[in-house]
Amino acid sequence: MKFTIYQETRVGKRANNEDRLAHCYSRDALLMVVADGMGGHYYGEVAAQIAVQTLTEAFKREFRPRIRDPFMFLQKGMLNAHRGILDFAGTHHLQDSPRTTCVACIVQNNVAYWAHSGDSRLYLLRDGRVLAQTKDHSRVRLLVDQGVISEDQVHAHPDRNKIYGCLGGQQTPEITFSHKMTLEAGDVLVLCTDGVWSGLPGDVLALALKTADLMRAVPSLMGQAEARGGPTADNLSIITVRWQDTYNDGSTGGNSVISTKTMPRDTVTTRLDEFGRNPDAKTELTEDEIELAIEEIRSTIQKYK
């Protein structure tokens, strides 16, 4: 595999960052995960951390060096994260379980497979246009589909933040799966939370990332999204990857291009910040509270391996 990947999270104008994101890859497979937590105190952050950590740790166990059944992997990982969040809520005797959205994607053999629950999105961009995207599990999306409101009315609608799909709720989560999508060289995948897409429509992302260097373009786009969020800007998180389906296309694109050709078959490279350890994932917890949360998250995930 050969690709360029960039990920970033920002707190926006909120007190805490409840978004979590991660990616990891073996020689022949790539996993990306983005989650947007919801819940009082620090529990939304924990729910999102359980989601991304459950999936990345499952990837480390199951790659050989590919994932045998990507859709089954995504379903099992999200459901295990859902159970883990409920387990955490029970341990802490919480009346209302914390919740999190989740969007995750696996790429292998030049094919992308993705799944989502909630309103964190994935876009597949090709030649400056949106080729495919997830459909939010939200109240306003239902209204758009029913013709009650237009796309332009979504961002100002009072029910914009009401979602019916998530991990950690009392109902079994609704998980929607993509079709298998074959990638072409130059395709861009974007996974992001609503703090990003609410300020940057898909067509804007597609044009901005058509040929741009992701390492420079994405931070600029994040700044635009944060500015458009105004004084109440939400947490913003994004993972972008530009796919190159060949090792010998004659260009390297600089040091930002990752080539897995020489990776050993039994290794995985992961970028996942431990709970409370990313300075951009702002938290008001003390060091002792962070250490306790890290241990509880590890313990919870171990139960659902």
Secondary structure as the mmCIF struct_conf table of DSSP 4:
data_model
#
loop_
_struct_conf.conf_type_id
_struct_conf.id
_struct_conf.beg_label_comp_id
_struct_conf.beg_label_asym_id
_struct_conf.beg_label_seq_id
_struct_conf.end_label_comp_id
_struct_conf.end_label_asym_id
_struct_conf.end_label_seq_id
STRN STRN1 LYS A 2 ARG A 10
TURN_TY1_P TURN_TY1_P1 GLY A 12 LYS A 13
BEND BEND1 ARG A 14 ASN A 16
STRN STRN2 ASP A 19 TYR A 25
BEND BEND2 ARG A 27 ASP A 28
STRN STRN3 ALA A 29 MET A 38
TURN_TY1_P TURN_TY1_P2 GLY A 40 TYR A 42
HELX_RH_AL_P HELX_RH_AL_P1 TYR A 43 GLU A 62
BEND BEND3 ARG A 64 ARG A 66
BEND BEND4 ARG A 68 ARG A 68
HELX_RH_AL_P HELX_RH_AL_P2 PRO A 70 THR A 91
TURN_TY1_P TURN_TY1_P3 HIS A 92 HIS A 93
BEND BEND5 GLN A 95 ASP A 96
STRN STRN4 ARG A 99 GLN A 108
TURN_TY1_P TURN_TY1_P4 ASN A 109 ASN A 110
STRN STRN5 VAL A 111 SER A 117
BEND BEND6 GLY A 118 ASP A 119
STRN STRN6 ARG A 121 ARG A 126
TURN_TY1_P TURN_TY1_P5 ASP A 127 GLY A 128
STRN STRN7 ARG A 129 GLN A 133
STRN STRN8 SER A 138 SER A 138
HELX_RH_AL_P HELX_RH_AL_P3 ARG A 139 ASP A 145
TURN_TY1_P TURN_TY1_P6 GLN A 146 GLY A 147
BEND BEND7 VAL A 148 ILE A 149
HELX_RH_3T_P HELX_RH_3T_P1 GLU A 151 GLN A 153
TURN_TY1_P TURN_TY1_P7 VAL A 154 ALA A 156
TURN_TY1_P TURN_TY1_P8 PRO A 158 ASN A 161
STRN STRN9 ILE A 163 ILE A 163
BEND BEND8 TYR A 164 TYR A 164
STRN STRN10 LEU A 167 LEU A 167
BEND BEND9 GLY A 168 GLN A 171
HELX_LH_PP_P HELX_LH_PP_P1 THR A 172 GLU A 174
STRN STRN11 THR A 176 PHE A 177
STRN STRN12 MET A 181 THR A 182
TURN_TY1_P TURN_TY1_P9 ALA A 185 GLY A 186
STRN STRN13 VAL A 188 CYS A 192
HELX_RH_AL_P HELX_RH_AL_P4 ASP A 194 TRP A 197
TURN_TY1_P TURN_TY1_P10 SER A 198 GLY A 199
BEND BEND10 LEU A 200 LEU A 200
HELX_RH_AL_P HELX_RH_AL_P5 GLY A 202 ALA A 208
TURN_TY1_P TURN_TY1_P11 LEU A 209 LEU A 209
BEND BEND11 LYS A 210 ALA A 212
HELX_RH_AL_P HELX_RH_AL_P6 LEU A 214 ARG A 228
TURN_TY1_P TURN_TY1_P12 GLY A 229 GLY A 229
HELX_RH_3T_P HELX_RH_3T_P2 GLY A 230 THR A 232
HELX_LH_PP_P HELX_LH_PP_P2 ALA A 233 ASN A 235
STRN STRN14 LEU A 236 GLN A 244
BEND BEND12 TYR A 247 TYR A 247
BEND BEND13 ASP A 249 GLY A 250
BEND BEND14 GLY A 254 GLY A 254
TURN_TY1_P TURN_TY1_P13 ASN A 255 SER A 256
STRN STRN15 VAL A 257 SER A 259
TURN_TY1_P TURN_TY1_P14 LYS A 261 THR A 262
BEND BEND15 MET A 263 MET A 263
TURN_TY1_P TURN_TY1_P15 ARG A 265 ASP A 266
STRN STRN16 THR A 269 LEU A 272
HELX_LH_PP_P HELX_LH_PP_P3 ASP A 273 GLU A 274
TURN_TY1_P TURN_TY1_P16 PHE A 275 GLY A 276
TURN_TY1_P TURN_TY1_P17 PRO A 279 ASP A 280
BEND BEND16 ALA A 281 ALA A 281
HELX_RH_AL_P HELX_RH_AL_P7 GLU A 287 LYS A 303
TURN_TY1_P TURN_TY1_P18 TYR A 304 TYR A 304
#
